[in-house]
Amino acid sequence: AIKAFSLAKSLSTGNSKSFFVQQTRNQALE
């Protein structure tokens, strides 16, 4: 999760943010 956060932060794009949020939700479900 930390890696994804860093990646999203580095890209700083709307798409990346949405992707990061999706991944976070997926991890939360698991």
mmCIF file of the N, C-alpha and C atoms, coordinates in Angstrom:
data_MODEL
# 
_entry.id   MODEL 
# 
loop_
_atom_site.group_PDB 
_atom_site.id 
_atom_site.type_symbol 
_atom_site.label_atom_id 
_atom_site.label_alt_id 
_atom_site.label_comp_id 
_atom_site.label_asym_id 
_atom_site.label_entity_id 
_atom_site.label_seq_id 
_atom_site.pdbx_PDB_ins_code 
_atom_site.Cartn_x 
_atom_site.Cartn_y 
_atom_site.Cartn_z 
_atom_site.occupancy 
_atom_site.B_iso_or_equiv 
_atom_site.pdbx_formal_charge 
_atom_site.auth_seq_id 
_atom_site.auth_comp_id 
_atom_site.auth_asym_id 
_atom_site.auth_atom_id 
_atom_site.pdbx_PDB_model_num 
ATOM 1  N N  . ALA A 1 1  ? 0.850   -1.205 0.000   1.00 0.00 ? 1  ALA A N  1 
ATOM 2  C CA . ALA A 1 1  ? 0.000   0.000  0.000   1.00 0.00 ? 1  ALA A CA 1 
ATOM 3  C C  . ALA A 1 1  ? 0.881   1.249  0.000   1.00 0.00 ? 1  ALA A C  1 
ATOM 4  N N  . ILE A 1 2  ? 1.953   1.204  0.779   1.00 0.00 ? 2  ILE A N  1 
ATOM 5  C CA . ILE A 1 2  ? 2.859   2.358  0.851   1.00 0.00 ? 2  ILE A CA 1 
ATOM 6  C C  . ILE A 1 2  ? 3.469   2.636  -0.516  1.00 0.00 ? 2  ILE A C  1 
ATOM 7  N N  . LYS A 1 3  ? 3.851   1.573  -1.209  1.00 0.00 ? 3  LYS A N  1 
ATOM 8  C CA . LYS A 1 3  ? 4.449   1.728  -2.545  1.00 0.00 ? 3  LYS A CA 1 
ATOM 9  C C  . LYS A 1 3  ? 3.460   2.413  -3.481  1.00 0.00 ? 3  LYS A C  1 
ATOM 10 N N  . ALA A 1 4  ? 2.229   1.956  -3.470  1.00 0.00 ? 4  ALA A N  1 
ATOM 11 C CA . ALA A 1 4  ? 1.209   2.535  -4.347  1.00 0.00 ? 4  ALA A CA 1 
ATOM 12 C C  . ALA A 1 4  ? 1.008   4.006  -4.008  1.00 0.00 ? 4  ALA A C  1 
ATOM 13 N N  . PHE A 1 5  ? 1.032   4.321  -2.722  1.00 0.00 ? 5  PHE A N  1 
ATOM 14 C CA . PHE A 1 5  ? 0.845   5.707  -2.294  1.00 0.00 ? 5  PHE A CA 1 
ATOM 15 C C  . PHE A 1 5  ? 1.967   6.583  -2.839  1.00 0.00 ? 5  PHE A C  1 
ATOM 16 N N  . SER A 1 6  ? 3.187   6.098  -2.713  1.00 0.00 ? 6  SER A N  1 
ATOM 17 C CA . SER A 1 6  ? 4.344   6.852  -3.209  1.00 0.00 ? 6  SER A CA 1 
ATOM 18 C C  . SER A 1 6  ? 4.237   7.043  -4.718  1.00 0.00 ? 6  SER A C  1 
ATOM 19 N N  . LEU A 1 7  ? 3.835   5.997  -5.409  1.00 0.00 ? 7  LEU A N  1 
ATOM 20 C CA . LEU A 1 7  ? 3.713   6.076  -6.861  1.00 0.00 ? 7  LEU A CA 1 
ATOM 21 C C  . LEU A 1 7  ? 2.659   7.111  -7.249  1.00 0.00 ? 7  LEU A C  1 
ATOM 22 N N  . ALA A 1 8  ? 1.510   7.044  -6.613  1.00 0.00 ? 8  ALA A N  1 
ATOM 23 C CA . ALA A 1 8  ? 0.430   7.994  -6.903  1.00 0.00 ? 8  ALA A CA 1 
ATOM 24 C C  . ALA A 1 8  ? 0.884   9.416  -6.590  1.00 0.00 ? 8  ALA A C  1 
ATOM 25 N N  . LYS A 1 9  ? 1.592   9.570  -5.486  1.00 0.00 ? 9  LYS A N  1 
ATOM 26 C CA . LYS A 1 9  ? 2.063   10.902 -5.091  1.00 0.00 ? 9  LYS A CA 1 
ATOM 27 C C  . LYS A 1 9  ? 3.050   11.432 -6.129  1.00 0.00 ? 9  LYS A C  1 
ATOM 28 N N  . SER A 1 10 ? 3.904   10.549 -6.612  1.00 0.00 ? 10 SER A N  1 
ATOM 29 C CA . SER A 1 10 ? 4.911   10.962 -7.596  1.00 0.00 ? 10 SER A CA 1 
ATOM 30 C C  . SER A 1 10 ? 4.233   11.394 -8.898  1.00 0.00 ? 10 SER A C  1 
ATOM 31 N N  . LEU A 1 11 ? 3.300   10.620 -9.372  1.00 0.00 ? 11 LEU A N  1 
ATOM 32 C CA . LEU A 1 11 ? 2.609   10.939 -10.624 1.00 0.00 ? 11 LEU A CA 1 
ATOM 33 C C  . LEU A 1 11 ? 1.733   12.172 -10.441 1.00 0.00 ? 11 LEU A C  1 
ATOM 34 N N  . SER A 1 12 ? 1.047   12.230 -9.294  1.00 0.00 ? 12 SER A N  1 
ATOM 35 C CA . SER A 1 12 ? 0.221   13.400 -8.983  1.00 0.00 ? 12 SER A CA 1 
ATOM 36 C C  . SER A 1 12 ? -0.792  13.655 -10.097 1.00 0.00 ? 12 SER A C  1 
ATOM 37 N N  . THR A 1 13 ? -1.451  12.603 -10.577 1.00 0.00 ? 13 THR A N  1 
ATOM 38 C CA . THR A 1 13 ? -2.447  12.780 -11.632 1.00 0.00 ? 13 THR A CA 1 
ATOM 39 C C  . THR A 1 13 ? -3.802  12.272 -11.153 1.00 0.00 ? 13 THR A C  1 
ATOM 40 N N  . GLY A 1 14 ? -4.866  12.813 -11.717 1.00 0.00 ? 14 GLY A N  1 
ATOM 41 C CA . GLY A 1 14 ? -6.214  12.402 -11.321 1.00 0.00 ? 14 GLY A CA 1 
ATOM 42 C C  . GLY A 1 14 ? -6.393  10.909 -11.496 1.00 0.00 ? 14 GLY A C  1 
ATOM 43 N N  . ASN A 1 15 ? -5.887  10.378 -12.619 1.00 0.00 ? 15 ASN A N  1 
ATOM 44 C CA . ASN A 1 15 ? -6.027  8.951  -12.886 1.00 0.00 ? 15 ASN A CA 1 
ATOM 45 C C  . ASN A 1 15 ? -5.341  8.134  -11.805 1.00 0.00 ? 15 ASN A C  1 
ATOM 46 N N  . SER A 1 16 ? -4.131  8.524  -11.465 1.00 0.00 ? 16 SER A N  1 
ATOM 47 C CA . SER A 1 16 ? -3.362  7.791  -10.455 1.00 0.00 ? 16 SER A CA 1 
ATOM 48 C C  . SER A 1 16 ? -4.089  7.845  -9.120  1.00 0.00 ? 16 SER A C  1 
ATOM 49 N N  . LYS A 1 17 ? -4.643  9.025  -8.812  1.00 0.00 ? 17 LYS A N  1 
ATOM 50 C CA . LYS A 1 17 ? -5.347  9.186  -7.541  1.00 0.00 ? 17 LYS A CA 1 
ATOM 51 C C  . LYS A 1 17 ? -6.515  8.209  -7.486  1.00 0.00 ? 17 LYS A C  1 
ATOM 52 N N  . SER A 1 18 ? -7.284  8.164  -8.565  1.00 0.00 ? 18 SER A N  1 
ATOM 53 C CA . SER A 1 18 ? -8.439  7.270  -8.609  1.00 0.00 ? 18 SER A CA 1 
ATOM 54 C C  . SER A 1 18 ? -7.982  5.826  -8.464  1.00 0.00 ? 18 SER A C  1 
ATOM 55 N N  . PHE A 1 19 ? -6.900  5.494  -9.157  1.00 0.00 ? 19 PHE A N  1 
ATOM 56 C CA . PHE A 1 19 ? -6.368  4.135  -9.098  1.00 0.00 ? 19 PHE A CA 1 
ATOM 57 C C  . PHE A 1 19 ? -5.939  3.810  -7.677  1.00 0.00 ? 19 PHE A C  1 
ATOM 58 N N  . PHE A 1 20 ? -5.286  4.779  -7.032  1.00 0.00 ? 20 PHE A N  1 
ATOM 59 C CA . PHE A 1 20 ? -4.814  4.580  -5.659  1.00 0.00 ? 20 PHE A CA 1 
ATOM 60 C C  . PHE A 1 20 ? -6.001  4.346  -4.731  1.00 0.00 ? 20 PHE A C  1 
ATOM 61 N N  . VAL A 1 21 ? -7.038  5.136  -4.908  1.00 0.00 ? 21 VAL A N  1 
ATOM 62 C CA . VAL A 1 21 ? -8.233  5.000  -4.074  1.00 0.00 ? 21 VAL A CA 1 
ATOM 63 C C  . VAL A 1 21 ? -8.843  3.624  -4.274  1.00 0.00 ? 21 VAL A C  1 
ATOM 64 N N  . GLN A 1 22 ? -8.888  3.187  -5.531  1.00 0.00 ? 22 GLN A N  1 
ATOM 65 C CA . GLN A 1 22 ? -9.455  1.871  -5.831  1.00 0.00 ? 22 GLN A CA 1 
ATOM 66 C C  . GLN A 1 22 ? -8.645  0.785  -5.135  1.00 0.00 ? 22 GLN A C  1 
ATOM 67 N N  . GLN A 1 23 ? -7.323  0.892  -5.211  1.00 0.00 ? 23 GLN A N  1 
ATOM 68 C CA . GLN A 1 23 ? -6.452  -0.099 -4.587  1.00 0.00 ? 23 GLN A CA 1 
ATOM 69 C C  . GLN A 1 23 ? -6.642  -0.091 -3.075  1.00 0.00 ? 23 GLN A C  1 
ATOM 70 N N  . THR A 1 24 ? -6.780  1.104  -2.496  1.00 0.00 ? 24 THR A N  1 
ATOM 71 C CA . THR A 1 24 ? -6.965  1.225  -1.050  1.00 0.00 ? 24 THR A CA 1 
ATOM 72 C C  . THR A 1 24 ? -8.257  0.524  -0.646  1.00 0.00 ? 24 THR A C  1 
ATOM 73 N N  . ARG A 1 25 ? -9.309  0.744  -1.424  1.00 0.00 ? 25 ARG A N  1 
ATOM 74 C CA . ARG A 1 25 ? -10.598 0.112  -1.111  1.00 0.00 ? 25 ARG A CA 1 
ATOM 75 C C  . ARG A 1 25 ? -10.475 -1.402 -1.214  1.00 0.00 ? 25 ARG A C  1 
ATOM 76 N N  . ASN A 1 26 ? -9.753  -1.856 -2.218  1.00 0.00 ? 26 ASN A N  1 
ATOM 77 C CA . ASN A 1 26 ? -9.552  -3.296 -2.398  1.00 0.00 ? 26 ASN A CA 1 
ATOM 78 C C  . ASN A 1 26 ? -8.839  -3.878 -1.188  1.00 0.00 ? 26 ASN A C  1 
ATOM 79 N N  . GLN A 1 27 ? -7.795  -3.191 -0.727  1.00 0.00 ? 27 GLN A N  1 
ATOM 80 C CA . GLN A 1 27 ? -7.029  -3.680 0.422   1.00 0.00 ? 27 GLN A CA 1 
ATOM 81 C C  . GLN A 1 27 ? -7.914  -3.674 1.662   1.00 0.00 ? 27 GLN A C  1 
ATOM 82 N N  . ALA A 1 28 ? -8.752  -2.654 1.788   1.00 0.00 ? 28 ALA A N  1 
ATOM 83 C CA . ALA A 1 28 ? -9.627  -2.547 2.955   1.00 0.00 ? 28 ALA A CA 1 
ATOM 84 C C  . ALA A 1 28 ? -10.605 -3.723 2.973   1.00 0.00 ? 28 ALA A C  1 
ATOM 85 N N  . LEU A 1 29 ? -11.097 -4.087 1.790   1.00 0.00 ? 29 LEU A N  1 
ATOM 86 C CA . LEU A 1 29 ? -12.042 -5.201 1.711   1.00 0.00 ? 29 LEU A CA 1 
ATOM 87 C C  . LEU A 1 29 ? -11.363 -6.495 2.124   1.00 0.00 ? 29 LEU A C  1 
ATOM 88 N N  . GLU A 1 30 ? -10.107 -6.637 1.719   1.00 0.00 ? 30 GLU A N  1 
ATOM 89 C CA . GLU A 1 30 ? -9.364  -7.859 2.062   1.00 0.00 ? 30 GLU A CA 1 
ATOM 90 C C  . GLU A 1 30 ? -9.000  -7.794 3.526   1.00 0.00 ? 30 GLU A C  1 
# 
